[in-house]
Amino acid sequence: MREFFYSRKKYALPAIHFLLSFLYERCIFLFREEENIILSIPRNQIISGTGERILGYVISKLLAAVMIFFLWHLLFWIAGNWKTKRNLRFFLAFFLICLAGVLLLWPDPFTASEDNYITYSYAIRFWPEYWHSAYTSCVYAAMLMVAPSPVFLTVFQLIFAFFVLGYLYNRMADSPVLKGRGKYCVFLVFLMPGVYTLFTNAYRTELYALLCMFAVARTAMDVVDRKERGTCSLIWNILLCGFLGVWRTEGIILGFLLFLVQLLFVHRFRPAKSALLLLCLAVSLGVFLVPQKLGDIKYYGKDYSFINSFPVLKNILSSGLSYEGAEADVAALSQVVPMDVLRYYGMDGYRRYNYANGRKDINQSLASDETASAYMKAYYRIVLHNLPIYAKTQVSMLLKALLVIPHEYVVGFDQPPVPDLPPWTLESWDIGRADLEDEPYVREWMDTEIHQRFAAFAGKIRGWVENTLEKIYFYSAVLILIPLFEIFLFFREGIRLVQKKKNRFGLAGIAFLLLGQAAAIALVMPAGALVYFHAYYYCSLLLCLIYGSCLGT
């Protein structure tokens, strides 16, 4: 019996852990109905509130099962390779040092982004937080099902970040092609801007970026090693790429095309089988899209597209419109937000206007589908007649995100302040903060002297390092060189492919899709924030390290 259990412990222990989660999850989750916590106003009843919570619970439980299996599998792998992998102890020691530091700093890394309060508040009630993707709050809830404490949100993030680095290190070390070349370069990740945020702040962009890094590292090394995978791995790849394709809007480029790269440059199945697998991926994307689409229909419509339009519209309206049909377009825009408000305040004016009109969810316009469609058509016409301003606005936000310039491009104008439009407040932040601090020992730990002293010391050190690297334009140079190297990679391997020489055009394909994802973000992003590009830059860094290690092999 003992041998029977031992041989199956890799499945028995995760199963026991998963079953126990049904018991201890009540320590942190709130199962009672609290619809007053949700500030968004339903536009329709395509799904009931109870249905949303049931859907959120089911998705969270499935994700929790995956996380539990991953953690136990990782633990068993460490135990089985403790003696054979010489650098495993170094990785563990480094991880434990970082973990100790993060625990001393917590909850500061988590609370660095106030939107995390909202996601946490929704997660413990199983409400999908559609504005930041229904899956973000479900991922939070899943992590809390693994271990019922908010600190585990940061701990799991740190574990997965080190896992991604360790995974790539071991793949490069064990690669029959690379034979260990470049494996130590994975630590160059720690020189990237925003690495502290990536490893410790459970913001939606960072969690998404870490999963993208794993998917890209795995695919790129499979291309290098020509490692074909079995049926089970193919199923997991389909689910992973489908999930990435829906979690964030730009993920559709990465999720779909990354799987296509696997089919073309790793497996090389017959056309019929490849088409069938792509159909399976499309079905996966469709299934994963359903929860988010339900939330969009019920609450937001095209509100997220409205947000993306405001920086450009503010500059164009401040410059003035002078084409035929401009008055009709302005009238269509005014059905969502008055033009004087948008011209004076920009995106903040939209939120002030919503708040002043009783919408506590400041991103929710409650515009009808017809009004929203008319708004977006008017916006596209305005942009087509003012392409230079659109280009200047988006390019300036991109350069600001890359730390090249300090401010975005803003067109000046003369207009008196808009009366009777006070600043907005977001009650969801306060609710989430209270939820977090009500957990055992959170507030007490935040008030301790050791936490406050260590947080102040670490903040000064981190601030000095980041400011120094930014002042000497190290970060800007890195952020510019990475896409340039990817362009070089693409054309070099493309030429070698045309010349029918030995090539690694599969890696060039990954570079192309990553550049496409970055371009898609740059075209519509509503602010010059580097976090929008974290997934692109960290995935691209890993790809560049892999390709650089391949040169000369």
C-alpha positions in Angstrom: 0.0 0.0 0.0 2.8 2.3 0.8 4.5 1.7 -2.5 1.2 2.2 -4.3 0.7 5.6 -2.7 4.3 6.6 -3.3 4.1 5.8 -7.0 1.0 7.9 -7.3 1.8 10.7 -4.9 2.3 13.2 -7.8 -1.4 12.9 -8.4 -2.7 12.0 -4.9 -1.3 15.0 -3.0 -2.5 17.6 -5.5 -5.9 16.0 -5.5 -6.0 16.1 -1.7 -4.9 19.7 -1.7 -7.7 20.5 -4.3 -10.4 18.8 -2.2 -9.2 20.5 1.0 -9.6 23.9 -0.8 -13.4 23.4 -0.7 -13.1 23.5 3.1 -10.6 26.3 3.8 -11.8 28.6 1.1 -14.5 29.9 3.4 -11.8 31.4 5.5 -11.3 34.2 3.0 -14.2 34.2 0.4 -17.5 35.9 1.0 -20.3 33.6 -0.3 -23.2 35.9 0.7 -24.9 38.1 -1.9 -23.5 41.6 -1.9 -24.7 43.2 -5.2 -24.3 46.6 -3.6 -20.6 46.2 -3.8 -20.7 46.1 -7.6 -20.9 49.7 -8.7 -21.5 48.9 -12.4 -25.1 49.3 -13.6 -26.5 46.5 -15.7 -27.5 47.6 -19.2 -29.5 44.4 -19.6 -30.0 41.0 -17.9 -28.2 38.7 -20.3 -26.9 36.9 -17.2 -28.1 37.3 -13.6 -25.9 38.3 -10.8 -26.1 34.8 -9.3 -25.1 33.4 -12.7 -22.1 35.7 -12.8 -20.9 34.5 -9.4 -21.4 30.9 -10.2 -19.5 31.3 -13.5 -16.7 33.1 -11.6 -16.5 30.4 -9.0 -16.4 27.6 -11.6 -13.6 29.3 -13.6 -11.7 30.1 -10.4 -11.9 26.5 -9.3 -10.6 25.2 -12.6 -7.7 27.6 -12.6 -7.0 26.7 -8.9 -6.8 23.0 -10.0 -4.2 23.9 -12.6 -2.2 26.0 -10.1 -2.2 23.3 -7.4 -1.0 20.7 -9.9 1.7 23.1 -11.1 3.0 23.8 -7.6 3.1 20.2 -6.5 4.7 19.1 -9.8 7.3 21.8 -9.4 8.0 20.7 -5.8 8.4 17.1 -6.9 10.7 18.1 -9.7 12.9 20.1 -7.3 13.0 17.1 -4.9 13.9 14.8 -7.8 16.6 17.0 -9.2 18.1 18.4 -6.0 21.4 16.4 -6.5 21.7 16.3 -10.3 21.0 20.0 -11.1 24.1 21.8 -9.7 22.6 25.3 -10.0 19.2 24.4 -8.5 20.4 25.3 -5.0 21.6 28.7 -6.2 18.2 29.3 -7.7 16.4 28.3 -4.6 18.7 30.4 -2.3 18.2 33.4 -4.6 14.4 32.9 -4.6 14.2 32.5 -0.8 16.2 35.8 -0.3 13.9 37.6 -2.7 10.8 36.0 -1.0 12.0 37.1 2.4 12.4 40.7 1.1 9.0 40.7 -0.5 7.3 39.4 2.6 8.9 42.1 4.6 7.7 44.7 2.1 4.2 43.2 1.7 1.6 44.6 1.1 3.4 47.5 -0.5 4.1 45.7 -3.8 0.5 44.6 -4.1 -1.0 48.0 -3.1 1.3 49.9 -5.5 -1.5 49.7 -8.0 -4.9 50.8 -6.6 -6.8 48.8 -9.2 -5.6 45.7 -7.4 -7.9 46.6 -4.6 -10.9 46.3 -7.0 -9.7 43.0 -8.4 -9.2 41.6 -4.9 -12.6 42.8 -3.7 -14.3 41.2 -6.7 -12.3 38.0 -6.4 -13.3 37.2 -2.8 -16.9 37.5 -3.9 -16.5 35.6 -7.1 -17.6 38.5 -9.2 -15.8 38.6 -12.6 -14.2 42.1 -12.9 -15.0 42.6 -16.5 -13.3 46.0 -16.9 -9.9 44.5 -16.2 -10.9 41.2 -17.8 -13.1 38.7 -16.2 -10.2 36.3 -15.9 -8.0 38.6 -13.8 -10.3 38.4 -10.8 -10.7 34.7 -11.4 -6.9 34.3 -11.4 -6.9 36.1 -8.1 -9.6 33.9 -6.7 -7.8 30.8 -7.9 -4.6 31.8 -6.1 -6.6 32.4 -2.9 -8.0 28.9 -3.3 -4.5 27.5 -3.4 -3.7 29.3 -0.1 -6.3 31.4 1.7 -4.3 34.5 2.4 -3.9 37.7 0.3 -0.1 37.5 0.7 -0.1 34.4 -1.5 -1.1 36.6 -4.4 2.4 38.0 -4.4 4.1 34.8 -3.3 2.6 32.8 -6.2 3.6 35.6 -8.6 7.2 35.5 -7.4 7.2 31.7 -7.6 6.0 31.7 -11.2 8.4 34.5 -12.2 11.4 32.4 -10.9 9.9 29.3 -12.5 9.9 31.0 -15.9 13.6 32.0 -15.5 14.5 28.5 -14.2 12.5 26.8 -17.0 14.4 28.7 -19.7 17.7 28.2 -17.9 17.2 24.4 -17.8 15.9 24.3 -21.4 19.1 26.1 -22.6 21.3 23.9 -20.3 19.8 20.7 -21.6 19.3 21.7 -25.2 21.1 19.4 -27.7 21.6 22.5 -29.9 22.7 25.2 -27.4 24.4 22.8 -25.0 24.2 25.4 -22.2 25.3 28.4 -24.2 23.7 31.6 -23.0 21.9 30.0 -20.0 23.3 32.6 -17.5 22.0 35.4 -19.7 18.5 34.7 -18.3 19.5 36.9 -15.3 19.7 39.9 -17.6 15.9 40.1 -16.9 16.8 41.8 -13.6 18.3 44.8 -15.6 15.0 45.5 -17.4 12.8 48.5 -16.4 9.9 47.5 -14.3 11.3 44.1 -13.2 10.3 44.7 -9.6 6.7 45.4 -10.7 6.7 42.3 -12.9 7.9 40.0 -10.0 5.8 41.5 -7.1 2.8 43.6 -8.3 -0.2 41.4 -9.1 -1.4 43.9 -11.6 -3.2 42.5 -14.6 -0.5 43.4 -17.1 2.2 41.7 -15.0 0.4 38.4 -14.5 -0.4 38.3 -18.2 3.2 39.1 -19.0 4.6 36.2 -16.9 2.3 33.7 -18.6 3.3 35.1 -22.1 7.0 34.8 -21.1 6.5 31.1 -20.3 4.6 30.5 -23.6 7.2 32.3 -25.7 10.2 30.6 -24.0 8.6 27.2 -24.4 7.7 27.7 -28.0 11.1 29.3 -28.9 13.1 26.4 -27.3 10.9 23.9 -29.0 11.7 25.6 -32.3 15.4 25.5 -31.6 15.4 21.9 -30.4 12.7 20.7 -32.9 11.0 19.1 -29.9 7.7 17.6 -31.0 5.2 17.1 -28.2 2.5 14.5 -27.6 -1.2 14.7 -27.6 -1.5 15.8 -24.0 1.0 18.7 -24.5 -0.8 19.8 -27.6 -4.1 20.0 -25.7 -2.4 22.1 -23.0 -0.8 24.3 -25.7 -4.3 24.9 -27.3 -5.7 25.8 -23.9 -2.8 28.1 -23.0 -2.8 29.9 -26.3 -6.6 30.2 -26.2 -6.5 31.7 -22.7 -3.7 34.1 -23.7 -5.8 35.2 -26.7 -8.7 36.3 -24.5 -7.2 37.4 -21.2 -6.1 40.7 -22.8 -7.3 42.2 -26.1 -3.8 42.2 -27.7 -3.3 38.6 -26.7 -5.3 37.4 -29.7 -2.2 38.1 -31.8 0.2 36.2 -29.5 -2.2 33.4 -28.7 -3.2 32.5 -32.2 0.1 33.1 -34.1 2.2 31.4 -31.4 0.3 28.2 -31.9 0.6 28.6 -35.7 4.4 28.9 -35.2 4.4 25.6 -33.3 2.5 23.9 -36.1 4.7 25.2 -38.9 8.2 25.0 -37.3 8.0 22.3 -34.6 5.4 19.6 -35.4 5.0 20.0 -39.2 1.8 17.9 -39.3 -0.1 17.2 -42.5 -2.2 20.2 -43.6 -5.5 18.4 -42.6 -4.3 17.8 -39.1 -2.9 21.3 -38.7 -6.2 22.7 -39.9 -8.1 20.6 -37.4 -5.8 21.8 -34.6 -6.3 25.4 -35.6 -10.0 24.7 -35.5 -9.6 23.4 -31.9 -7.8 26.6 -31.0 -10.6 28.7 -32.5 -13.1 26.7 -30.4 -10.9 27.3 -27.4 -10.8 31.0 -28.1 -14.6 31.1 -28.5 -15.2 29.3 -25.2 -12.8 31.4 -23.3 -14.3 34.6 -24.8 -17.9 33.8 -23.5 -17.5 35.1 -19.9 -15.8 38.3 -21.0 -18.3 38.9 -23.8 -21.2 38.4 -21.4 -19.8 41.1 -19.1 -19.2 43.5 -22.0 -22.8 43.1 -23.2 -24.3 43.5 -19.7 -22.2 46.4 -18.5 -19.8 48.1 -20.8 -20.6 47.8 -24.5 -17.9 49.8 -26.3 -16.8 51.8 -23.2 -13.2 50.5 -23.4 -13.0 51.8 -27.0 -14.2 55.1 -25.7 -11.3 55.3 -23.2 -8.8 54.6 -25.9 -10.1 57.4 -28.0 -9.9 60.3 -25.6 -6.2 61.4 -25.8 -6.5 61.7 -29.5 -9.9 63.3 -29.5 -8.8 65.9 -26.9 -5.9 67.0 -29.1 -7.9 67.0 -32.3 -10.8 68.9 -30.8 -8.4 71.4 -29.2 -7.0 72.0 -32.7 -10.4 72.5 -34.3 -12.4 70.5 -36.9 -12.7 71.9 -40.4 -14.0 69.2 -42.7 -17.4 68.5 -44.2 -19.6 66.6 -41.8 -17.6 67.6 -38.7 -20.7 68.9 -37.0 -22.6 65.6 -37.3 -19.5 63.8 -35.9 -19.3 66.1 -33.0 -23.0 65.6 -32.3 -22.5 61.8 -32.2 -19.6 62.2 -29.8 -21.7 64.5 -27.6 -24.2 61.8 -27.0 -21.5 60.1 -24.8 -19.7 63.1 -23.3 -20.1 66.8 -23.9 -17.4 68.2 -26.2 -16.4 71.1 -23.9 -15.9 68.6 -21.1 -13.7 66.3 -23.3 -11.8 69.3 -24.7 -11.0 70.7 -21.3 -10.4 67.5 -19.2 -9.8 64.7 -21.7 -10.2 61.2 -20.3 -10.7 62.6 -16.8 -13.6 64.7 -18.1 -15.4 61.5 -19.3 -15.0 60.1 -15.8 -16.1 63.3 -14.1 -19.1 63.5 -16.3 -20.1 59.9 -15.6 -19.6 60.4 -11.8 -21.6 63.6 -11.9 -24.4 61.8 -13.5 -24.7 59.1 -10.8 -22.5 56.4 -12.4 -20.2 55.3 -9.6 -18.3 53.1 -12.1 -16.6 56.0 -13.7 -15.7 54.0 -16.8 -19.3 53.1 -17.6 -21.2 55.3 -20.0 -24.4 53.3 -20.3 -24.6 54.3 -23.9 -26.9 52.3 -26.1 -25.4 50.1 -28.8 -26.6 52.5 -31.5 -25.1 55.5 -29.7 -21.8 53.6 -29.1 -21.6 52.6 -32.8 -22.3 56.1 -33.9 -19.6 57.4 -31.5 -16.9 55.0 -32.8 -17.8 55.7 -36.5 -17.5 59.5 -35.8 -14.2 58.9 -34.0 -12.8 57.0 -37.0 -13.9 59.7 -39.4 -12.3 62.4 -37.2 -9.0 60.5 -37.1 -9.0 60.0 -40.9 -9.3 63.8 -41.3 -6.6 64.5 -38.7 -4.0 61.8 -39.1 -1.0 64.0 -38.2 -2.4 64.8 -34.8 -3.4 61.2 -34.2 0.1 60.1 -35.2 1.8 62.7 -33.0 -0.4 61.8 -30.0 0.2 58.0 -30.2 3.9 58.4 -31.0 4.4 60.8 -28.0 2.7 58.3 -25.7 4.9 55.5 -27.1 8.1 57.6 -26.5 6.9 58.5 -23.0 6.4 54.8 -22.3 9.9 54.1 -23.6 11.2 56.8 -21.2 12.6 58.9 -24.1 10.5 62.0 -23.4 9.0 63.2 -20.1 5.6 64.3 -21.4 3.0 63.3 -23.9 1.9 65.6 -26.8 -0.9 67.9 -25.8 -2.5 70.6 -27.9 -3.0 73.8 -26.0 -6.2 75.9 -26.2 -8.1 78.7 -24.5 -11.2 77.7 -22.8 -12.7 78.6 -19.3 -13.0 75.8 -16.8 -16.2 73.6 -17.1 -18.5 74.5 -14.2 -20.2 72.1 -11.8 -18.0 69.1 -12.7 -16.2 68.1 -9.5 -13.5 65.4 -9.3 -14.6 61.8 -9.2 -13.9 59.3 -6.4 -13.9 55.6 -6.8 -15.6 53.8 -4.0 -14.4 50.4 -5.2 -10.8 51.3 -4.2 -12.0 52.0 -0.6 -14.1 48.8 -0.5 -11.1 46.7 -1.7 -8.7 48.4 0.7 -11.0 47.7 3.6 -11.4 44.1 2.4 -7.6 43.6 2.3 -6.9 45.3 5.6 -9.6 43.3 7.3 -7.8 40.1 6.7 -5.9 38.8 9.8 -2.7 40.6 10.6 -2.6 42.7 7.5 -3.2 46.1 9.1 -1.1 45.1 12.1 1.9 44.2 10.0 1.6 47.4 8.0 1.8 49.4 11.2 4.9 47.5 12.6 8.1 49.4 12.7 10.2 46.7 11.0 7.9 46.8 8.0 7.9 50.5 7.7 11.7 50.8 8.2 12.5 48.1 5.7 10.0 49.4 3.2 11.5 52.9 3.4 15.1 51.5 3.0 14.2 49.3 0.1 12.3 52.1 -1.6 15.3 54.4 -1.4 17.6 51.8 -2.8 15.2 50.8 -5.6 14.5 54.5 -6.4 18.2 55.3 -6.6 19.0 52.4 -8.9 16.0 53.1 -11.2 16.6 56.9 -11.3 20.3 56.4 -12.1 19.7 53.9 -14.9 17.0 56.2 -16.3 19.2 59.3 -16.2 22.0 57.7 -18.1 19.3 56.5 -20.6 20.1 52.8 -20.0 16.5 51.9 -19.9 15.7 53.8 -23.0 18.6 52.2 -24.9 17.4 48.7 -23.9 13.8 49.5 -24.9 14.9 50.7 -28.3 17.6 48.0 -29.0 15.3 45.1 -28.3 12.8 45.8 -31.2 15.8 46.7 -33.5 17.4 43.3 -32.7 14.1 41.6 -33.5 13.9 43.4 -36.8 17.4 42.2 -37.5 16.5 38.7 -36.5 13.5 38.7 -38.8 15.3 39.9 -41.9 18.4 37.9 -41.4 16.5 34.6 -41.0 14.1 35.6 -43.8 17.1 36.1 -46.2 18.6 32.8 -45.2 15.2 31.2 -45.8 15.0 32.7 -49.3 18.6 31.6 -50.0 17.6 28.1 -48.8 20.4 28.1 -46.2 20.1 26.7 -42.7 17.8 29.0 -40.8 15.7 29.5 -37.7 12.8 31.3 -39.3 10.5 29.9 -36.6 12.2 32.3 -34.2 11.8 35.1 -36.8 8.1 34.3 -36.8 7.9 34.7 -33.1 9.7 38.0 -33.4 7.3 39.2 -36.0 4.2 38.3 -34.0 5.7 40.1 -30.9 6.4 43.2 -32.9 2.8 43.0 -34.3 1.5 42.8 -30.7 3.5 45.9 -29.7 2.4 47.8 -32.8 -1.3 47.0 -32.0 -0.8 48.4 -28.5 0.9 51.5 -29.7 -2.0 52.3 -32.1 -4.7 52.4 -29.5 -3.1 52.8 -26.0 -4.8 55.5 -24.0 -1.7 56.6 -22.0 2.1 56.5 -22.2 2.6 53.7 -19.7 5.4 51.1 -20.0 3.3 48.5 -18.3 1.2 48.1 -21.5 4.4 46.8 -23.1 5.7 44.6 -20.4 4.5 41.4 -22.0 6.1 42.4 -25.3 9.5 43.5 -23.9 10.0 40.6 -21.5 9.0 38.0 -24.1 11.2 39.7 -26.6 14.2 39.8 -24.3 13.9 36.0 -23.7 13.6 35.5 -27.5 16.7 37.7 -28.1 18.6 35.7 -25.6 17.7 32.4 -27.2 18.5 33.7 -30.7 21.7 35.2 -29.6 22.7 31.9 -28.1 21.9 30.2 -31.4 24.3 32.3 -33.4 27.4 30.3 -34.3 25.8 26.9 -33.5 
